[in-house]
Amino acid sequence: MRTYDQAGDAERTAVTPADSPSAERRAAEFTDRRRGVIRSYFHAHPRIMDVVVVLCYLAAGSGVVRSGDYETNLVAHFSIVLACTAVLMFRRDKPLTVLAILLVFEIINIAVIPNASNIGVSLWFALYALAVKYRPLLSFSAAVGVAIPLSLYTLFIYQFPSEYLVVDGPTASQTTIISTIMMLLANIIATGIGSTVRSGRQHDAELRQWAIRNAQLASVAERNRIAREMHDVVAHSLTVMVALSDGAAVVVKRDPTKAGEVLGQLSQTGRTALADMRRVLGVLREDAGESRSPQPLHTDMGALIEGFRQAGLPITVIQTGPPVPEDPALALTVYRIVQESLTNVLRYGTAVSRVRVCIENKLIHGQLLVQVYDDGRGTVDTSIGTGRGIVGMRERAGIFAGTVDAGPAPHGGWSVNAVLHPAEGSE
């Protein structure tokens, strides 16, 4: 099959993404380390945190008892405190509803017991929970909104006790205004803390999603690399073995000695393919520490060419320019491009009388050119093959910001032209 667009129609290697639960677990562990021990504990036990909030509110409401102000209606005071306490337990689930109910209780509280020490405190916890769950526009608007009724009562109805005033200090009116401003600021601060926590949680969620996507992409890339190596090893080795076995069948009666040499080469090719496949499959083993993927050395190019020659291809190798940089990844890329190109010639080419492999290192332009050309006619059956070989070559060239063009040559035959940029490569 020699159609120019075969790579475009090729089906990509099917892969299974990374195990999402495993990636989620690792991301959650990373988030817990960022939170610290105490925050992680309360995050994992939210109801315990609710109890802590309630205890803090009860401590704020006990100021009337500690002050010794026995003129205060303690029954009404503690009734309101207990009611607010019960409502606060639901602040995490229904923050808007809880805020509305607590606002009513706070209005009753300031009307019945204007000197209570817990005026507005329950609203702080409710506003915090609201800001954690909703956007800042809604939460800050609610903070200002719930401050309005209490501020109006404080400014126009509440009478500041004269015994609390000091000489040369603020007047009663000034103290009332200051109290109103502090009430509004307290609401805004509580909302701001909740909004900050919301932003932090959103950031943690984004980090978790990024970690999961990164793990999935890494898994896809690794599986594609394994599939690409498997294709190169299997396609090349089986093609050479088929050609050698056909050649042995032809010469076995005419020249038994030559047939024996061909069969020996056939056996060696099979053993090499088996070793390469074991190294590729070894990537799937987590307990192996050594490099397991087939990494042919640059000097293996001679053995590769000789193997194809023994399989029947009349190959001429031309190498110009300075020596190719000693980069294992670059050597593997060149090796695999040449291997896949010659494999296609052996599989699909007919009436091939000349194959040329040209490797040119244009050091001035920072380019490494690899060309494989044959003068055959190509197979008539265009249904053979999947195009994954050309896709694999282009993926390998992409590592070095390169391109691969494969198609019919202008004067007949098939041509593969790869342009690599070694300086831009990354392993």
N, C-alpha and C positions, 0 to 999 in steps of 0.2 A: 504494500500500500504506500503510494507516494503522492499524496495530495498535500498541497501547500498549507491548507488550513486544518490539517489533521490535529494540530495541537490545540486549536481553538475549540474543536468539537470534542476534545478528550474529556472524559469524566474524571473529575478530581478524586483523589484518594479519599475514601470514606474513613472518617476518624470518629472516635468517641471522645467528647470533651473530658476534662479532668473531673474526677469525682467531686461533685459540688458539695456534698456534706463534709468531705474531708477538707476542702478548701475553706468552707465556711467555718469549720472548727478552728483551723489555724488562724484565720482572720479574727475570730472571736478571742482567741488566746492573746493575739497581739494587742487587741483593744483593751483587754483586761490588764495587761502589763502597763499600758499607758495610763489607765485610770488609777492604779495603785490598789493596795489591799483594802482599805476602808471603803472607797467608792465602789470598788468591784463587789464588795460584800453587800452593800445597800442596794446596788443595782440588781444583784441576783435575788435579794429579799426585799421587794418594795413595800410589803406590808409592815415589816419591821421599821422601815423609814417612816411610814405613816404613824406608827406608835410614837416615834421620836418627835415628830411634828406636834402630835397631840400633847405630849408631855411638856414641850416648850410653850405651847399655848396655855396649858394649865399653870405653868410657872408664872407666865405673864399675868394671868388672872388672879393669882394669889396675892398680888400687891396690896389689895384692900385689907386683907387680914393682917398682913405684916405691918401695915401703916398704923393699925390700932384705931382706925376710923369706925367706931361702933355705931355712928349715926347712919351709916349706909345700910340699905336694905339688903342684907346678906342673902336672904332667900331668893330674891329676884336676881341678884347678881350671879349666884351660883347656878340658878336655873338657866340663865342666858349662857353662861360659860359651858355648862354640860350640853346644852342644845348645840352650840357652835362646835363643841368637840365631836359630837355625833355626826354632824354634817361634814366636818373636815375629813372624816374617814373615807368619804366618797369623792374627794377633790380630784383624785387621779383619773377617775372614770368619767365624771360629769363636771368638769371645771366650770362651765358657764352656769349651769344650774346651781351649783354650790356657791358660786360668787353672788348670784342673785339672792339666794336665801340668806347668806351671811350678811349681805348689805341690809336686809330687813332687820336682822337681829342686832346689827351694829347701830342702826337708827333707834331701835328700842332701847338699846343699852345706853346710848349717850343721852337719851331723853329721861330715862329712869334713874341712871347712876352717872351723872356727868363727870364725876371725879374718878371713875374707874380707871385702873391702870392698863386695861387691855383694850382700850378704845382703838379700833382699826387694825388690831394685830391679826385677827383671823383673816382679814382681807388680804394681808400680805401673803399668807400661805396660799390662798385661793388664786391670787394674781400670779404668783410664781407658777402654779400648776397650769394656769391658763396660758401663760407665755411659753411654757414647755411644749404645749400641744398645738397652739395656733400661731399664725403669722404675727409679726411684730405690729402691723397696722391695727389688727383687732385687739391685741393684748394691751398695747399702750393706750388705745382709745378707751378700753374698759378701765384702765388705771385712772384716767382722768375722770371718766364718767362716774365711778363709784365714789370719788372724792368730792363730787359736787354736793350731794345731800348733807354729808357730814360737815363740809366747809360752810354751807349756808346756815346750818344750825349753830355752828361755832361762832360765826360772824354776827348773826342777828338775834340769836335767842340766848345763847349761853352767856352767863355772867361769871366772869373770872373772879374767884374768891379774893377779897382784898387782903386777907391775912397772908396770902402767898406772895404779895408784892413786896419789893425791897425799896428802901430809900435810894433815890437817884438812879433807880433802875427803870426798865421799860414800864409804861403805863399798862392798864388793863386792856385798852384797845390795841396797843402795840403787841402785847403778849398774845392776844387772840389772833392777830394777823400772823405773827410768827408761828403759832401753833397750826394754823391753817396751811401755811406754806410747808411746814415740816410734814404735815399729814400727806400732802400731795407728793412731796419728794420721796417719802417712805414708800408710797405706792409705786412710783416710777422706778425706784431702786429695786424693789422686789420684782417688778416686771422685767427690768433690765437683766437681773440675775437669771431669771427663767429663760429669757430670750437668748442669753449667752449659752446656757445649758442646751437649749434647743439647737443652736448652731453647732455646738460641739458634737451632739449626737448625730446631726446630719452629716458632719464631717467624718465621724467614725463609720457611719453607714456607707458613705462614698468610698472610704478606704477599704471597707470589707468587700464592696462590689468590685472595686479595682483589683483587689487581691484575687478574688475569684476569677475575674476575667483574665487576669494575667496568668493564673495557673492553667486556665483552660487553653489560652493561646500557646503557652509553653508546651502543654500536652499535645496540642494539634501540631505544632512545629516539630516536636520530637517524633511523633508518629508519622508525619509526612516524610521526615528525614529517613526513618527506618524503611518506610514503603519505597522511597526513592532508591535507597541502597539495595533493597531486596530486588527491585526491578532491574537495576543495573547488573547485579551479580547473576541473577537467574537468567535474564534475557541473553546476556553475553555468553555465559558458560554453556547453556543449553544449545545456543546457536552454534557455537564452536564444536560442541560435542556431536551435534547432528551432522555438521559438515565433515568432521573427521570420520564418523562412522560410515557415512556415504562413500568417502574416499577409500576407506579400508575395504568396503564391500567391492569396490571396483578393482582394486589392485591385489586382492588376496590370492587370486589364482595366478595372476601374471607375475607378481613379485611378492612372495610371502614375507621376505625380510622387510621390505618397505611397509607392508601391511602391519607387521609387528611393531614397527616404529610408530606408525600412526595410532595403533591401539594403545601403545604406551603413553603417547601424548594425550589420547582420549582419557585414559585413567588418571593422568596427572591433572588434567583440566577438571575432572570431576572431584578429585580430592581438594583442589584449590577452591572450587565453588562451595564445597561442603564446609571448609574452614571459614570462608568469608560469611556464609550464612550463619554459622555458629556465633561469630563475632557480632553480627547484626542483631540476632535474636538475644544475645547476651545483654543488650541495652535494657531489656525488659526486666532483668534481674537486679534488684536493689542491693543485694549483698555482695556484688562483685565490684572490686575497686579499680581494676585495671581498665585501660582503654579497650573497648570491645568492638567498635565499629571498624570496618576494613579501611585502613589508611595506607594505600600503596605508596611507596617512596617514588621520588621522581625518576630514579634509575630503573624502576619497574616498567617504564615506557618501552624499553627495548624488548623485555620479555613479552609485553602485550603485543607489540608489532610482530614479533617472531611467531607467537601463537596464531595470529591471523594468517600469517604467511603459510604456516603449516596446514591451515584449514583451507588454503587455496586462493587467497587474495594476493594479487601482485601489487605490493605496496611499495611506494617510494616515500621516504621521509626527508623533508627539507626543514632545517632549523637555521634561522638567521638572527642576527642581532646579538646582544650580550646574553649571558646565561640567564635563565629564568630565576627570579628571586627564590631563595630557599625558604619557602613558606609552605608548611604541610597542607594547609587548607587550599592554597592556590594550586599546589601540585595535584591534590586530589581532584580539584575541579577540572583541570586540564586533562588529567587521566580519564575521568569519567566521560567528558565530552568526546574525546577521541574514541574511547571504548564503545560508547553508544552509537557514534557515527559509523564505525567500522562494523558493528553488529548489524546495523540496518542494511549496510551494503551486502553483508553476507546473507542476511535473511531475505531481502527483497530484490536485490540486484540480479539481473540476468545479462549474460554476454558481457561481463566486466573484464576488460583487458588491461585496465590501468587504474590504480587508486593512489592518490597523492595526499599525504599528510604534511601540512605546512604549519610550523610554529614560528612566529615572528615576534620578537620582543622590540617594540618601538619605545626605547627608553626615553627619547626626547619628548614624545607625546604622552608618555605614561600609559601606553596601551600594550596589551599582549594579544596578538591575533592568533587564532587557531582555525585552520581551514582543512576540511576533509572533502575531497572531490573524487568522484568516479565517473567513468564514461559508459556505464551500463544503461540499459533501457528501462529497468524497473519492472516490477511484477505487474501482471495484468489484473490480478484479483485485488481490488481496492478495499475489500472488506476485512483484510488481515490487519491486525494491530489495533491499538487503542489510542495512540498518540501520546501516551504517558512518557515515553522516552524523550521526546522533544520538550514536553512540559518540564521534565526533570532537568534537562540541560539548561533551559531558561531559568529555572529556579536556582541552579548552581551558579550560573553566570550573574544572576541578580545579587548574589553575595558580594561580588566585586563590582557592583554598579555597571554590569555588562549586559550585552544583548546577544541573542542567538537567532540567526536567520537560517531557515532550512527550506529548501525547495528545489525545483528543477533548475539545472544550470542552463545558461543561454545556448550552449552548443551541445546539449544533450547530457544525460547523466544526472546525478544528484549532488548537490553542494550543501555543506553545512559551514557557516561562517560565524565564529564567535569572537566578540570583542570584549576583553576584560580590562579592568582598571585596577591593577594590584594595589596601588596606593590608597584606594578608597575601600578596600575590602575590610570586613570584620568577621571574626570567627563567631 
